[in-house]
Amino acid sequence: MGFIATVTVRNIGTESIDGWQVSWQWPGDERILSIWRGQAGGDGTAVEVRNVSYNGMVEPDGTTTFGLLVATSRAPAAISPDCTA
């Protein structure tokens, strides 16, 4: 069992950002099987995804996305990501 997730990183500021990181805590036994348009890191239930070379620059009011293929015994009801630039 598992799920696919697409995450959008949006720059709501007035200046361009050069590099971003999204982090969250898995609530159960989730693990990333595959990731695209991002680089995964973290340890245990703590997950971090950083930009890759071609999508780190995000203009004001601009967006970029990354995706995950996740294995789990039960899909979580919600995940609360935190994005930093």
Secondary structure as UniProt FT lines:
FT   STRAND          2..10
FT   STRAND          17..18
FT   STRAND          21..25
FT   STRAND          31..36
FT   STRAND          39..43
FT   TURN            44..45
FT   STRAND          46..50
FT   TURN            53..54
FT   STRAND          57..58
FT   TURN            60..61
FT   STRAND          63..71
FT   STRAND          82..84
//
